[in-house]
């Protein structure tokens, strides 16, 4: 039955409530004929949180323009009611015509809702997709365009569980470039070939490493490789700036030394450390100085072997899941110092999380010869 105003006021009187202290509008709620849990999901969103991403075998994430969120079901002891058209107190206060009785029906109810938690973007898949078909030069790739996968920005947005800004930023981090509308990663040997052309030209022209002119590089090397590839390698290994209307690049010493180290290490299982350091310094452009801290997250020194050795261990080759990452690291080495392990777990840190907090959660601390070391909390098979 539909309540009258007199019945509402009688109920307020029985409840010992003063109508003068309440909003004049009254909403009478009843269950509709088909009220039930149905297929409704409750999700409270900030403006712009609109895109759910993930393949069928992946845990769904929700993305805004620049952030990624995990979606988890949260139970609540308070029943949540779906009431279409129901006005909030704020809406009623703003409406001078609201001195009425409103009758609303409950369309459904739920005992849980979806909760969003900010998470790290799942970007490892991005590199994996682009590495299906690395770019190794204009001639060799002509025959492959029909048989290998290639990805546009839109393709990557639909396949990678990250926001658009996070994806575009990571494409810069991994030095991807757009070729004929598709994102590509340079095949490493081809990348080194391009870098070698540039460094040899710098050496022959006796340019300072801080002032490499774009125009002359394109003129001198344009007959050897596509001009856009020459500019891409300068962008990857240098900082672009303009001086007196001309574009120059300040070459990034640490990144060039790191790439040459990777080239030397990738063909050896292990390398005698002192021999490697000697060959490495001889291999980099004149005027550059090699240092082991340039190799964080790329190579690992084994101080326990005699003589000491160094071997390639790239952070991008390790699992993206936290527990799997630690399992993999403890499978490679039983005990780690914080200095050694930090480059291999730094990227796992969530917002405002520290490396120390990660180690506390996933590793056990002990002392070895007066040095703090970390080992696995669980047996590693």
N, C-alpha and C positions, 0 to 999 in steps of 0.2 A: 504494500500500500504506500501511497505517496504522502509524506509528512506535510502537515500544514505549519504555518508560522506559529500558531498557538501551541501546537504539540512540541515544536522546537523550544519555545520559551519555557514550557512546562518542564521539559527535560533539563534545561539549564538551571531552573529553580531547584529541581530535585538534587542536581549535582552541586548546588550552592555556588554557582558561578554568576557573576554580575555581567549581564549583556553589555553594559556600557564599557567594560574593559576589553571586549572582544570586537573583532571586525563585524560589520553589520551583515555581510554576506554569509550564508550557510550552505555548505555542500553536504547533501545526503548521499551516502554511498551504499550501493547494493551490488550483489554478485549478478552478473549478466547470465543469460541462459546457457552460454557456451564457455564460461570462464574456466580456464585450466592452464597448465604450464605451457602447453603447445610447443611451438618451435622458437619462442622468443629468447633472445640473449640480451642481457643488460651490460652496457659498456659506456662509461663516462669519458668523453673525449675533449681534449683541448682543440681549439680551432686549427684546422689543417691536418689533423690526424685522420687520414682517410684511406690509406692504402694498406691492405693485408698482403704480405708476400710470402712465398714458400711453395716448393714442389710438394706432391702428395706424401712423400716420405720424410718431409721436414717439419719440425715444430714451427707453427705459424708465428710470424712476427708482424707488428704493425709499425708503419713508417710515416713520419711527417716529412717535411721538406729536408730536414737536416738531422733527425734523430731516429733511433731504432728502439723498439720496445718489445720485450717478451710479453706474451699473453698467457695469463694463468687464471684458472677458475678458482674463485674465492667463495667459500660457504659463509652464510650469515644466519644467525639464530632468529633474526627479525624477518618475517615474511615480507617480501617486496611485491607491491601491487601495481599492475599496469592499469591506469585509469585515463583513457583517451579524453582529451579536452579539459582535463582538470586544471583549474587555475591556482597558481601559487599565491601566498599571502601578498607578495610584492605586486603581482598583477592585479589583485583585488583592491589593494590600497590605492593604486593608480587609476582605478576605474570608478568614477563618481556614481555610476549607475548600478553598482554592485550590491545594493541593499535588498537583495533577493534571496530566494532559496534556489540552489542549483541541485539537480538530480543527476548523479554520475554513476555509471555502471562499471564494475571491475571486469576488464576483458581477460585478464590472466594474472598469474602470480608466479614467483620464483623464490627459491631459497639460496640462490647463488648468483654471482655476477662475474664478469671478466675484469681482472685487475691488470693494469699495465705497469711494467717495471722497466726502466731504462736499461738497455743492455748494449754490449759491444756489437757493432755491425758484423755480420758474418761475411767477411770479405775474401777469405781464402779461395772461395769458389770463383771469384772474379779472375784471379791469376790462372787458375786451373782451366777455365774456359778459353782464355786467350792463348794459353800454352798448347792447346790442341792444334793450333796452326800458326806457329811463330813466323814472323816475316823475315825472310833471308835474302831479300834483294828483289829488284823489279823483274829480272829475267826469269829466275827460277820459280817465281810465284805465279807466272801467267798460266801455267798448266794446272795449278792446284785450286784455282778459284771455284771451280764447280764441284770439287770432291771434298773440300774441307769446310768446316763450319766457320762462319764469320759473323761478327756481332755488332749491331748498331747500339747507340745509347739506349734506345727503346727496348731492344732485346735484353740488354744487361739489367735494366730496371725491372723487367719481368722475371728474370732468373736469379738475381742476387738479392739476398735478404739484408738490405741496407737502404738507407734513404738516398735520394738523388745526390745531395751534396756530399755525403760520405763516399758514394761510388765515384763521383767525378774527382774528388780529392785523392782517392786511392789510385785512380788511373794515372794521376800525376806522380804519386809516390813510386809506382812501379814502372814509370817512364813509358807508358803506353802512348801510342800516337794514332791519329786518325788518318787512314789511307783509303781514299775513294769512299768515304762515308762509314767505314768500318774501323773499330778499335783493334789495334794490333800491338803485340809485343815483339821487339826485335829479337831474332835468334841471336844467342850470345856471341857466337863467332863473327857474325855479320856486324854486331854492335862494336866488337873489338876492332874489326877492320876499319869501320868508320872513324873510331876514336884514334886509331893509328894514323890515318890520313891527316887528321887535324893536328895531332901532336908533332908529326913530322914537318908539316907546313910551319907550325909555330917555331920549331927548331931552325928550319932553313931560312926563315925570315927574321930570326932573332927578336921576335916580339916578346915583350914582357907578358908573363902568364896572366897578369891583371888587366891586359888591354889587347884582346884579340878581335880584330875587325871582321864583322859579319860579311860585308860586301866583298872584301878581298878573298875570304874563305870560299864564298860561293863562286867567284870568278875562277879561282885557281883549281877548285876541286869539283866543280860542276860537270866537267867532262868525265870524271871517274865514277861519280854516284849522283843520284837525283838530288837537286838542290834542296828539296824539302827534307831529305834525310840528313844532309850536312847541317842544316839549321836545327833539326831535331836533336842531333848528337851534341851540338853546342848548348842547346837548352837543357839537355839532360846532365851535362857535365860542367856547366858554367852558369854564372849569374848574369842575366842580360841587363844592360843599362845603355843610356843614350848620352853622348858627350858631343856638344857642338853640332847637333843634328845628325850624327852618325851612330849606328848601333855597334856596341862592343860587348864582349863577354869577358868576365873575370872567371878563369877556370878554377874549378873546385878541386884543390889538391887531394883532400882526403878521399873523395869519391873516385878520382882517377887511380890513385894508389890502391884502393880497395878492389876495383875492377881488375887491375893487372894481377893482384894477388889471387883473385878467383881464377883467372886464366891459368896461372902457374899451378894452383893446387888441384884443379879439377881433373887433372890427368894422373894424379898420384894418390894412393890410398893414405899414405903418411909421408911426411917430408921432414928430414932432419932440420930442426929449427934454425940452427946457425947457418947452414947451407942455404936454406930458404931465404933468410933475411938478406944474405949477401946477393943472391940472384935477383931477389925482388928489388933491392935498391938499384941494381944495375939496369933493371928493366923499365923503370919509370922515367918519364921525361926529365931532362936536365933541369936542376933547380928545385925539384920536388924531394921531400924527405919522407921516407917510409917509417911508420910507427905501428906497433902491434895493436894499439887501441883504435886504429882505423878499421880493424877487422872484427869489431864486436857484432855478434849475431851472424857472422860469416864463417869464421874458423875458430878452432879451439886448440890451445896448447896443452900437450900432455907432459906435465912436469915430472910425472912418476917414472917415465921411461928414461933409459940411459943409452945414448944421449937423448935430450929432450926432442920431442917431435911436434909437428903441427899438422892438422888435417881439416878438411872442409866440413863444416856443419852449418847449414843455412837455416835460419829461423823460419823462413817461409816454407821449408819442407817438413816442418813438424806439425802434429795435429793441432786443430783449432780448439777442441774441447779441453778444459782445464785439466781434468784428471788424466786424460789420454796424453796430454803434453808432458805432465810430470812422469807418467809411466814410461814414456819414450826416453826422456832425459835420464831417468834413473836406470834404464836399460843400457844406455850408452856409458854412463859413469855412475858408480855406486854412491860416491860421496862428492858433493860439490861445495865450493866456497861460494859465499854470496856474490862476490865479484864475478866469478865465472858464470854462475847461473842467471844472473840478472838480465843480460841481453837476450836470453832465451825465454824469459817469462814476462818481460816488461810489457809486451803488447797484450797480455792477458788481464792486466789491471783494469777493473771497471772504474767508473767515474769516482774520483776521490779515494780510490783504493791504492795501497802501497805494495811494493814488492814484499816487504816484511810481513804484511797481513796474509799475502798469498802463501808465503813459506810456512807461516804458522799453521795454516789450514791444511796444506798438502804435504808437508815434509816434517821430519823429526830432526831436531838440532842436537849436536854433540860436539865435543872438543877432540881434535886430533893434533897432537904435537903443539898444543897451545893455540891452535887455529880453530875457529868455529866453522863446522861443516854441516851439511844437510844431506839426509838420506831419506829413502821412501818410508812412509808410514805403513805400507803393506808389502808383502812379498812380491817381487817382480819375477815373473816366469820367463 
